């Protein structure tokens, strides 16, 4: 990644004139990537993380760097259905070493990562419930040091773009909407 950043810095830009440089932000989960992001870029973007990771990432990045966090959410108050949706989404990520290793660094066990994720893990990584529950989790990430939150709604139908849910969530977010990316 260091060699990639070196190449990016050395590359000649030939696009339209810009008033300022384009920010460079690394997708970063682990300590070394977060440290590299702090040292060489404008910030980091984390994905599939609980709030506790946001606090750790902020500490490693320092106060001046951008911290953009993805928060997956299921806008569904039926706990059984919402966990089914969340678990179906999470199972692919839990099988990927970078996400699984990151969760292990945070203290999650192989039991928590198996079988699509323990209820406790699923509830910490993917917020489920009404719009108020999602707003509360967004506030937790902001309080932990995130500058920007991208909320990704999921539903039982993977083809569902969740447009009605995003409209409901946008209204519930109110004044927070400038810090949170909610697709229109």
LOVEXPA-255563 format. One record per residue: x, y, z of N, C-alpha, C, O in turn; residue in one letter. Coordinates in steps of 0.02 Angstrom, whole numbers, plus 50000, padded with zeros to 5 digits. Example, Ala and Ser with C-alpha at 12.3 -4.5 7.8 and 13.67 -1.06 7.14 Angstrom:
2
506604971650390506154977550390506604983550390507124983450423A
506424988850354506844994750357506455000250394506705005750402S
***
This chain:
184
500414994150000500005000050000500445006350000500265011349969X
501005005950034501465011650034501705013049964501735018849942X
501885007749927502115008649857501545011549815501675015649771X
500935009549827500365012149790500285019649804500185023549758X
500335021549867500285028749884500855032649854500755038349832X
501455029749852502025033149819501865034249746501985039749719X
501595029149713501435029749642500875034849631500905038649582X
500395035049675499855040049669500135047149676499935051649639X
500575048149723500875054749733501295056849674501325062749657X
501625051949641502075053549585501695054249519501965056849471X
501075051849517500695051949454500525059149434500405063449476X
500515060249370500335066749342499585067149334499275062649306X
499295072449359498575073449353498445077249288498755082449276X
497995074649247497855077949183497115079349173496885080249117X
496745079549227496025080849222495885088349225496335092449216X
495245090049235495055097149239495415100649296495605097549346X
495515107149290495835111049342495415110749406494805111049404X
495765109949462495435109549527495665115249572496235117449568X
495215117549614495385122849662495825120249718496215123949748X
495765113849732496165110749785496295103449767495955100649725X
496795100449799496945093449784496355088849802495965090349847X
496305083349766495795078349780496005074649844496575072249847X
495565074149893495755070549954495885063149940495555060149897X
496355060349975496505053249972496315050250039496545052450091X
495885045150037495655041750098495745034350087495545031650035X
496035030850136496135023650131495575019850164495325021750217X
495375014350133494955009550167495405006250219495895003050201X
495235006950282495695004650335495305001750393494825004750418X
495524995850414495244992550473495754991550527495654993450585X
496324988450509496824986550557497284992250577497294997450545X
497674991150630498104996450657498614999050606498725005050602X
498924994750567499424997050520499125001150464499425006150443X
498544999150439498225003050386497985009750414498025014850380X
497725009750474497515016050505498105020750516498055026750504X
498675017950537499275022050546499525024750479499745030450475X
499495020550427499695022850361499225028350337499445033350308X
498585027450348498095032650329498245039150365498215044550335X
498415038750429498575044750468499205048250442499245054350440X
499695044250423500335047050403500345049650331500705054350316X
499945046450287500035047850216499415050350179499465052250120X
498835050350212498225052250176497815057250216498025059550270X
497235058750190496785063450223496315060050273495935063350308X
496345053350276495915049850323495785042650304496145039750262X
495275039850335495115032750326494365031750321493955035650345X
494195026250287493505024050280493465016950308493825012450284X
493045015850358492965009150385492295006350365491815010050351X
492264999750363491664996250338491564990050380492044986550397X
490934988550396490744982550433491094982450501491444977750519X
490984987850539491314988550604490804990550657490314994050643X
490914988350719490514990850775490774997750797491314999850776X
490395001050839490575007750863491255007750897491635012550892X
491415002350933492065002150968492645003050920493165005850939X
492585000750858493115001650809493185009050791493735011450780X
492635012650788492655019750770493085023550820493475027850800X
493005022150884493415025550935494155023850927494575028250934X
494305017650912495005015550902495285018950839495855021350840X
494895018950786495125022150724495255029550735495755032150710X
494815032950770494915040050783495565041250822495945045750806X
495685037050871496295037750911496915036850867497395040650873X
496915031950823497495030650780497575036050726498135037750708X
497025038750702497065043750649497255050650676497565054550641X
497065052050737497155058750764496555063050747496105060950710X
496545069050774495965073350767495875076550698495315078050679X
496405077650661496335081350598496115077250538495905080150488X
496145070750542495995066450484495255064950479494895064750529X
495025063950418494335062050405494235054750425494645050450409X
493695053250460493505046450475492785045450450492315048050479X
492735041650396492085040150366491915032850381492305028350365X
491345031750412491155025050436490515022850399490045026650392X
490515016650377489915013550349489535010350406489835007050449X
488875011250407488445007850456487885004350419487445007550390X
487894997750420487354993850391486764993850439486854993650500X
486154994250411485564994650452484994990750420484934990350359X
484574987850462483964984550440483384988250474483304987950535X
482994991650433482424995550458481834990850465481404990450422X
481824987150521481344981850533481294980850608481804979650641X
480704981250636480624980550708480514973350731480574971950790X
480354968850686480284961750703480994958950711481354958150662X
481194957550773481874955550789482084949150752482664948750730X
481654944450745481834938250710481964939650636482474937550609X
481524943350605481614945050534482224949550523482614948450477X
482314954350567482874958950557483544955250564484004956550526X
483594950750612484214946950619484324942350560484894941250539X
483794939550532483874935350472484174939450415484634937050381X
483914945450404484174949850352484904951750367485334951350324X
485024953650429485694955750449486194949950441486744950850416X
485994944050463486434938250460486574936250388487144934450371X
486074936650345486184934950274486684939750243487104937750203X
486654946150262487124951050237487824949750266488324949950230X
487854948550331488494947950367488874941650349489494941750351X
488544936350331488884929950323489464930250272489984927150283X
489374933850218489914934450169490514938250196491084936350182X
490394943450235490934947450263491304943550318491914944150325X
490934939650357491244935850411491704930450383492144927950419X
491614928550320492044923550289492674926550259493134922950240X
492714933150256493294936450227493814937950282493634940750334X
494434935950271494944936650325495024943750352495114944550412X
495004948850309495124955550335494584957750384494734960850435X
493964956250370493424958050416493424953750478493334956150534X
493514947150468493534942650526494114944250572494034944450633X
494704945450544495284947150585495184953650622495384954350680X
494874958550590494734964850624494274963750684494394966550737X
493764959750675493304958450731493664954450786493544955750845X
494104949850768494484946250819494934951050859494994950450920X
495234955950825495644960950860495234964750912495494967050962X
494594965350898494144968950944493884964351000493494966551042X
494094957951000493894953351053493354948451035493154944451078X
493104948450974492594943750955492924936950944493484936550921X
492564931650961492844924850958492634921350894492204923650857X
492954915650882492764911550824492034909350830491694908750779X
491794908250890491084906650899490654912350874490164911250838X
490834918550892490454924350870490444925050794489954927350765X
490994923050761491054923750689490744917950650490644918550590X
490594912450683490344906550647489584906750637489234910450671X
489354902750591488644901950580488274908250561487684909050577X
488614912750527488304919050508488344924350561488074929850553X
488684922750617488784927650670488324926650729487734925150720X
488594927450788488174926950849487684932750850487794937950818X
487144931950887486654937450893486994943750919486854949250895X
487434942950967487774948750997488194952450945488184958550942X
488574948650905488984951750853488554955150800488674960850781X
488054951650777487604954450726487294960950750487264965850713X
487074961050813486764967050840487254972950847487054978650841X
487894971450859488394976750866488624979550798488774985550793X
488654975350747488904977550682488344980350638488454985150601X
487754977350642487194979350599486614981450644486314977350678X
486464987950643485924990450684485254988250653485164988450593X
484794986250696484144984050674483614987250718483704988250778X
483054988950686482504991850723482174997350684482204997550623X
481875001950720481535007550688482045013050672482635012450687X
481805018450641482255023850622482605026850682483175028950678X
482265027050739482565029650800483175025650822483665028450846X
483135019050815483705014750833484305016050787484875016050809X
484165017150723484695018550676485005025250690485625025950689X
484595030250704484855036950721485285036450785485815039650788X
485075032550833485465031850895486155028850880486645031050909X
486185023950836486835020950819487265025850780487875026150791X
486965029750736487345034950700487645039850750488235041650744X
487255041850799487505046450851488085043350890488565046750908X
488045036750903488595033350938489245033850898489775035150926X
489195032650833489795033250791490065040350790490675041450795X
489625045250785489845052250786490165053950854490685057250856X
489865051650908490145052750974490815049350984491235051651022X
490925043750948491545039950953492095042950908492675040750911X
491925047950868492435051350829492355051250754492785053950718X
491825048250728491715048350656491525055350633491185059050668X
491745057050572491565063450542490975062650493490605067350481X
490915056750467490435055350413490195048150421490595043650433X
489545047150415489265040350419488895039050354488485043150332X
489025033350324488645031150266488195025450289488445020050306X
487545026550289487075021450311486875017250250486655019950199X
486955010850257486765006150204486175001950229486264997550272X
485585003250203484994999350223484984992750184485134992550125X
484794987550219484714980950189484014978450203483714980050255X
483744974450156483084971550167483114964150148483624961750124X
482564960750159482534953550144482634952250069482894947050050X
482434956950027482514956249955483154960049934483164966149937X
483684956549914484304959949897484244964749838484684968849827X
483694964249801483584968849745483244975349767483204980149728X
482994975449829482644981149855483134986849868483614985949906X
483034992649838483464998449848483295002249911483635007149928X
482785000149947482595003050012482435010450008482555014150055X
482155012749952482025019849944481545022549996481645028050022X
481015018850012480555021150064480905021550131480795026250170X
481315016650145481695016650208482175022550213482235025550266X
482515024050157482975029750157482595036350168482835040850202X
481995036850139481595042950150481405043550223481445049050252X
481195038150254481025038150325481635039850368481585043750415X
482195036950351482805038050389483045045350381483255048350430X
483005048050321483205054950310482805059650354483085064250385X
482155058550359481725062750401481915061850475481925066750512X
482065055850496482235054550566482915057350585483025059150643X
483365057750537484045060250552484045067750565484475070250601X
483585071250536483525078450548484175082150539484475082050485X
484405085450592484995089750589485635085750577486145088750558X
485635079350588486235075250576486365073950503486905071450485X
485895075350459485935073350389486555075850354486785072650307X
486855081350376487465083750344488065079350359488545079350320X
488055075550413488605071150431488485063950408488935059650413X
487885062650383487705055850366487485055450293487085059450270X
487765050750258487585049850187486985045250184487015039350203X
486435047850160485815044050151485635044750078485445050150056X
485675039350039485505039949968484815042849958484345041249994X
484755047149908484115050249892483645045449859483085047249842X
***
